[in-house]
Structure formats: C-alpha cells, structure tokens
Amino acid sequence: MLRQRVVTALVLLALLLPALFYPSIEPFALLTLGLIVAAGWEWARLNGSAPLTAKALGLGLGVVLALVWWIGGLAHTLRPLWLAVGVLWVPLAFWMLRRGVPGWGLWPAPLRLWGGLVLVACAWQALVQARLIGLGFLLSVLTLVWMADIAAYFGGKTFGRRKLAPSISPGKSWEGVFSGMAGVLLLAVGWLWLDARGVTDQPSLFTRLWALGPMVAVPAVLGLTAMSVAGDLVESLVKRSVGMKDSSQLLPGHGGVLDRVDALLPVLPLAMMFAVL
C-alpha cells in the first residue's frame, strides 16, 4: 500500500508541478479541469446516481466549466460570487456536522446532488483564479491546507485525547485541530518573512490578510484552518452516510479525487473572498 501511495503521488507531482509553474494558465486549468470532472463523477456516485448518470454529470460539469473558461469567465474577479460562496460555506458546514451522519439523508436529494456539484465547480473557479493572481498566492493557500493536515496528524498522534467527531472521523481529535492551527500560524510567519524579501511573484494570502491588521488576520487564518478541517469532515460524513470508505479508487493508494481535495473545497472560495475584500 505504501509503495502504491508513493508511486501515485510521484505521478501526480510529475503532472501537476510543470503545469503549476508554466507561465500561462492553460496547462494548469486544463489538468485541474480533468480532476474536477472526476470529482463531479465521484460526487454523483456518492449521491446515488446510476453509473452512466454519474459519468454524464461529471462530464457535464466539465463542459460547463470549459464554456465558462471559453467565454472569459476566468478573467473576471467575481467578487459577489466569492462573498456569497465564502459566507455560505461556514453555516453550511456547521449545520451539516451538527446534524451528523443521519442528518445527511434528510436533505432533499436534488439539493444534495446539485448543491455539491455547484460547490465543486466554485472550488475549481477559485483554484484557477488564485493561480491567475499569482503563484505565490496559490501556493500559500495550498500550503495552509497541507500544514493544517500535517500538523493536525502529528499533534493528534502525540497529544490526542478528546475526540473531535467520533461518529464521523474517529481518528480526529481537538488536540489535532489546535496543533493544526499552531502549525498554520507558524507557516504564516514564514510566508510573511518570504514576502517581505520579495521571494514570490505576488503577496501570499497571509500578507494580504496581515495588511488588513492583526485583528483580522489572526482570526481569518484560524478560521481558514478550521474550515479545512470542516471540509474533510463533511466529505467523511457523506461517505459514511452511504457506507463508502473512499470516494473512488481513481488514485491507487489514495482513494478518489474528492478524498484529496475535500479540505480545499471550502478554503479556496474563502481565500478568494479575502483576496477581493
């Protein structure tokens, strides 16, 4: 299993890194659009769609987003969209986690299916627009999520006593969450240091938040860290409600695309919301 995970990770990096660092946006947008098609297919499967219907919905999602790209939708700031989606994600995640696994089935089926597809689509739009802002900005958002996950894992392993959501994700603890927040705060200091020396092409998310003042920056960073955990928990909740361990087996050793991007789904629109304030 470990060897399979490593091989899959190396293949993904070999594809993503050249696209990420390419001067123009097209390779990155195209590659990530393919991943979003897969995520749309996985989401449809998680919501009970028949195999052919799930594939059609995934492809349809890709076609719609490609049309948005073709008509120039990626070039627009879309400030109202980021404000709306960013504000929506916080109470939505709270309400879903509060209702727990049994509560997922109480939502109307069309709302579950189409609402999830819309949020996946918004995450792709936010991802590509973050790259358009600058490589440094996008990397700061990605590293926030990665640091939150890594620090939470090791902090939870070392100090974990109180379970965060035992019926959804038994391995997560409150101590892990606090460790993740501490790790992200340290990461923020590192990004501020790098930006002050002009290392990146554009200011990071952390520098943009710091420009609004520490009374805004610190709660915003902690809130984004919390939402990365919430995104992970929400996907786990949906999978548990239908008795699935992974969203798919598209990525050997890692599960599905949604399993790898779940924490990014709320964080990307929220980061774009802060970027356009």
Contacts in CASP RR format, 6 or more apart in sequence:
PFRMAT RR
TARGET T0000
AUTHOR 0000-0000-0000
METHOD contacts of the structure
MODEL  1
MLRQRVVTALVLLALLLPALFYPSIEPFALLTLGLIVAAGWEWARLNGSA
PLTAKALGLGLGVVLALVWWIGGLAHTLRPLWLAVGVLWVPLAFWMLRRG
VPGWGLWPAPLRLWGGLVLVACAWQALVQARLIGLGFLLSVLTLVWMADI
AAYFGGKTFGRRKLAPSISPGKSWEGVFSGMAGVLLLAVGWLWLDARGVT
DQPSLFTRLWALGPMVAVPAVLGLTAMSVAGDLVESLVKRSVGMKDSSQL
LPGHGGVLDRVDALLPVLPLAMMFAVL
1 253 0 8 1.000
4 252 0 8 1.000
4 253 0 8 1.000
5 252 0 8 1.000
5 253 0 8 1.000
5 254 0 8 1.000
7 252 0 8 1.000
8 251 0 8 1.000
8 252 0 8 1.000
8 253 0 8 1.000
8 254 0 8 1.000
9 254 0 8 1.000
12 251 0 8 1.000
15 31 0 8 1.000
16 31 0 8 1.000
18 27 0 8 1.000
19 27 0 8 1.000
19 28 0 8 1.000
19 30 0 8 1.000
19 31 0 8 1.000
19 32 0 8 1.000
20 28 0 8 1.000
20 131 0 8 1.000
20 135 0 8 1.000
20 138 0 8 1.000
21 135 0 8 1.000
22 28 0 8 1.000
25 74 0 8 1.000
25 128 0 8 1.000
25 131 0 8 1.000
25 132 0 8 1.000
28 128 0 8 1.000
28 131 0 8 1.000
29 69 0 8 1.000
29 74 0 8 1.000
29 128 0 8 1.000
29 131 0 8 1.000
32 124 0 8 1.000
32 127 0 8 1.000
32 128 0 8 1.000
33 62 0 8 1.000
33 65 0 8 1.000
33 66 0 8 1.000
33 69 0 8 1.000
33 124 0 8 1.000
34 62 0 8 1.000
35 257 0 8 1.000
35 261 0 8 1.000
36 61 0 8 1.000
36 62 0 8 1.000
36 65 0 8 1.000
36 120 0 8 1.000
36 121 0 8 1.000
36 123 0 8 1.000
36 124 0 8 1.000
36 257 0 8 1.000
37 58 0 8 1.000
37 59 0 8 1.000
37 60 0 8 1.000
37 61 0 8 1.000
37 62 0 8 1.000
38 58 0 8 1.000
38 248 0 8 1.000
38 250 0 8 1.000
38 256 0 8 1.000
38 257 0 8 1.000
39 120 0 8 1.000
39 247 0 8 1.000
39 257 0 8 1.000
39 258 0 8 1.000
39 261 0 8 1.000
40 54 0 8 1.000
40 57 0 8 1.000
40 58 0 8 1.000
40 61 0 8 1.000
40 117 0 8 1.000
40 120 0 8 1.000
41 54 0 8 1.000
41 55 0 8 1.000
41 57 0 8 1.000
41 58 0 8 1.000
41 59 0 8 1.000
41 248 0 8 1.000
42 247 0 8 1.000
42 248 0 8 1.000
42 250 0 8 1.000
42 256 0 8 1.000
42 257 0 8 1.000
42 258 0 8 1.000
43 57 0 8 1.000
43 113 0 8 1.000
43 116 0 8 1.000
43 117 0 8 1.000
43 120 0 8 1.000
43 247 0 8 1.000
43 258 0 8 1.000
44 53 0 8 1.000
44 54 0 8 1.000
44 57 0 8 1.000
44 58 0 8 1.000
44 113 0 8 1.000
44 117 0 8 1.000
45 51 0 8 1.000
45 54 0 8 1.000
45 247 0 8 1.000
45 248 0 8 1.000
46 238 0 8 1.000
46 239 0 8 1.000
46 242 0 8 1.000
46 244 0 8 1.000
46 247 0 8 1.000
46 258 0 8 1.000
47 109 0 8 1.000
47 112 0 8 1.000
47 113 0 8 1.000
48 54 0 8 1.000
48 242 0 8 1.000
49 57 0 8 1.000
49 113 0 8 1.000
57 113 0 8 1.000
57 117 0 8 1.000
61 117 0 8 1.000
61 120 0 8 1.000
61 121 0 8 1.000
64 121 0 8 1.000
65 121 0 8 1.000
65 124 0 8 1.000
65 125 0 8 1.000
68 74 0 8 1.000
68 125 0 8 1.000
69 128 0 8 1.000
74 125 0 8 1.000
74 128 0 8 1.000
74 129 0 8 1.000
74 132 0 8 1.000
75 132 0 8 1.000
77 129 0 8 1.000
77 276 0 8 1.000
78 125 0 8 1.000
78 129 0 8 1.000
78 272 0 8 1.000
79 276 0 8 1.000
81 122 0 8 1.000
81 125 0 8 1.000
82 126 0 8 1.000
82 269 0 8 1.000
82 272 0 8 1.000
82 273 0 8 1.000
82 275 0 8 1.000
82 276 0 8 1.000
83 273 0 8 1.000
83 276 0 8 1.000
85 119 0 8 1.000
85 122 0 8 1.000
85 126 0 8 1.000
85 269 0 8 1.000
85 273 0 8 1.000
86 266 0 8 1.000
86 269 0 8 1.000
86 270 0 8 1.000
86 273 0 8 1.000
87 273 0 8 1.000
89 119 0 8 1.000
89 227 0 8 1.000
89 266 0 8 1.000
89 269 0 8 1.000
89 270 0 8 1.000
90 227 0 8 1.000
90 266 0 8 1.000
93 227 0 8 1.000
93 230 0 8 1.000
93 231 0 8 1.000
93 233 0 8 1.000
93 234 0 8 1.000
93 266 0 8 1.000
94 230 0 8 1.000
96 103 0 8 1.000
96 104 0 8 1.000
96 234 0 8 1.000
96 237 0 8 1.000
97 165 0 8 1.000
97 168 0 8 1.000
97 230 0 8 1.000
97 233 0 8 1.000
97 234 0 8 1.000
97 237 0 8 1.000
99 106 0 8 1.000
100 167 0 8 1.000
100 168 0 8 1.000
100 237 0 8 1.000
101 167 0 8 1.000
101 168 0 8 1.000
101 237 0 8 1.000
101 240 0 8 1.000
101 241 0 8 1.000
102 241 0 8 1.000
103 241 0 8 1.000
104 112 0 8 1.000
104 237 0 8 1.000
104 238 0 8 1.000
104 241 0 8 1.000
105 112 0 8 1.000
105 241 0 8 1.000
119 265 0 8 1.000
120 265 0 8 1.000
122 268 0 8 1.000
122 269 0 8 1.000
123 261 0 8 1.000
123 264 0 8 1.000
123 265 0 8 1.000
123 268 0 8 1.000
123 269 0 8 1.000
126 268 0 8 1.000
126 269 0 8 1.000
126 271 0 8 1.000
126 272 0 8 1.000
127 138 0 8 1.000
127 264 0 8 1.000
127 268 0 8 1.000
129 272 0 8 1.000
130 137 0 8 1.000
130 138 0 8 1.000
130 141 0 8 1.000
130 268 0 8 1.000
130 271 0 8 1.000
130 272 0 8 1.000
130 275 0 8 1.000
131 138 0 8 1.000
133 202 0 8 1.000
133 275 0 8 1.000
134 200 0 8 1.000
134 201 0 8 1.000
134 202 0 8 1.000
135 200 0 8 1.000
135 201 0 8 1.000
135 202 0 8 1.000
136 200 0 8 1.000
136 201 0 8 1.000
136 202 0 8 1.000
136 203 0 8 1.000
136 204 0 8 1.000
137 200 0 8 1.000
137 202 0 8 1.000
137 203 0 8 1.000
137 204 0 8 1.000
137 205 0 8 1.000
137 208 0 8 1.000
137 275 0 8 1.000
139 200 0 8 1.000
139 204 0 8 1.000
140 191 0 8 1.000
140 204 0 8 1.000
140 205 0 8 1.000
140 206 0 8 1.000
141 205 0 8 1.000
141 267 0 8 1.000
141 268 0 8 1.000
141 271 0 8 1.000
142 264 0 8 1.000
143 187 0 8 1.000
143 191 0 8 1.000
144 184 0 8 1.000
144 187 0 8 1.000
144 205 0 8 1.000
144 221 0 8 1.000
144 224 0 8 1.000
144 225 0 8 1.000
144 228 0 8 1.000
144 267 0 8 1.000
144 271 0 8 1.000
145 228 0 8 1.000
145 263 0 8 1.000
145 264 0 8 1.000
145 267 0 8 1.000
147 180 0 8 1.000
147 183 0 8 1.000
147 184 0 8 1.000
147 186 0 8 1.000
147 187 0 8 1.000
148 180 0 8 1.000
148 181 0 8 1.000
148 183 0 8 1.000
148 184 0 8 1.000
148 225 0 8 1.000
148 228 0 8 1.000
148 229 0 8 1.000
148 263 0 8 1.000
149 180 0 8 1.000
149 228 0 8 1.000
149 232 0 8 1.000
149 263 0 8 1.000
151 176 0 8 1.000
151 179 0 8 1.000
151 180 0 8 1.000
151 182 0 8 1.000
151 183 0 8 1.000
151 184 0 8 1.000
152 172 0 8 1.000
152 176 0 8 1.000
152 177 0 8 1.000
152 179 0 8 1.000
152 180 0 8 1.000
152 229 0 8 1.000
153 176 0 8 1.000
154 179 0 8 1.000
155 175 0 8 1.000
155 176 0 8 1.000
155 179 0 8 1.000
155 180 0 8 1.000
156 172 0 8 1.000
156 173 0 8 1.000
156 175 0 8 1.000
156 176 0 8 1.000
156 179 0 8 1.000
158 179 0 8 1.000
159 173 0 8 1.000
159 175 0 8 1.000
159 176 0 8 1.000
159 179 0 8 1.000
160 173 0 8 1.000
160 174 0 8 1.000
160 175 0 8 1.000
160 176 0 8 1.000
161 173 0 8 1.000
161 175 0 8 1.000
162 173 0 8 1.000
162 174 0 8 1.000
162 175 0 8 1.000
163 170 0 8 1.000
163 171 0 8 1.000
163 172 0 8 1.000
163 173 0 8 1.000
163 174 0 8 1.000
164 171 0 8 1.000
164 172 0 8 1.000
164 173 0 8 1.000
164 174 0 8 1.000
164 176 0 8 1.000
164 177 0 8 1.000
164 229 0 8 1.000
164 233 0 8 1.000
165 172 0 8 1.000
165 233 0 8 1.000
167 240 0 8 1.000
168 233 0 8 1.000
168 236 0 8 1.000
168 237 0 8 1.000
168 240 0 8 1.000
169 232 0 8 1.000
169 233 0 8 1.000
169 236 0 8 1.000
172 229 0 8 1.000
172 232 0 8 1.000
172 233 0 8 1.000
177 225 0 8 1.000
177 226 0 8 1.000
177 229 0 8 1.000
180 225 0 8 1.000
181 222 0 8 1.000
181 225 0 8 1.000
181 226 0 8 1.000
184 221 0 8 1.000
184 222 0 8 1.000
184 224 0 8 1.000
184 225 0 8 1.000
185 218 0 8 1.000
185 221 0 8 1.000
185 222 0 8 1.000
187 206 0 8 1.000
188 206 0 8 1.000
188 210 0 8 1.000
188 217 0 8 1.000
188 221 0 8 1.000
190 206 0 8 1.000
191 204 0 8 1.000
191 205 0 8 1.000
191 206 0 8 1.000
191 207 0 8 1.000
192 204 0 8 1.000
192 206 0 8 1.000
192 207 0 8 1.000
192 210 0 8 1.000
194 200 0 8 1.000
194 204 0 8 1.000
195 203 0 8 1.000
195 204 0 8 1.000
195 206 0 8 1.000
195 207 0 8 1.000
203 211 0 8 1.000
205 271 0 8 1.000
205 274 0 8 1.000
205 275 0 8 1.000
206 217 0 8 1.000
206 221 0 8 1.000
208 274 0 8 1.000
208 275 0 8 1.000
209 216 0 8 1.000
209 217 0 8 1.000
209 220 0 8 1.000
209 221 0 8 1.000
209 274 0 8 1.000
210 217 0 8 1.000
212 220 0 8 1.000
212 277 0 8 1.000
220 274 0 8 1.000
224 267 0 8 1.000
224 270 0 8 1.000
224 271 0 8 1.000
227 266 0 8 1.000
227 267 0 8 1.000
227 270 0 8 1.000
228 263 0 8 1.000
228 264 0 8 1.000
228 266 0 8 1.000
228 267 0 8 1.000
229 263 0 8 1.000
230 266 0 8 1.000
231 262 0 8 1.000
231 263 0 8 1.000
231 265 0 8 1.000
231 266 0 8 1.000
231 267 0 8 1.000
232 262 0 8 1.000
232 263 0 8 1.000
234 262 0 8 1.000
234 265 0 8 1.000
235 247 0 8 1.000
235 258 0 8 1.000
235 259 0 8 1.000
235 262 0 8 1.000
235 265 0 8 1.000
236 262 0 8 1.000
239 245 0 8 1.000
239 246 0 8 1.000
239 247 0 8 1.000
246 255 0 8 1.000
246 256 0 8 1.000
246 259 0 8 1.000
247 255 0 8 1.000
247 256 0 8 1.000
247 257 0 8 1.000
247 258 0 8 1.000
247 259 0 8 1.000
248 255 0 8 1.000
248 256 0 8 1.000
248 257 0 8 1.000
248 258 0 8 1.000
249 255 0 8 1.000
249 256 0 8 1.000
250 256 0 8 1.000
250 257 0 8 1.000
251 257 0 8 1.000
251 259 0 8 1.000
251 260 0 8 1.000
254 260 0 8 1.000
END
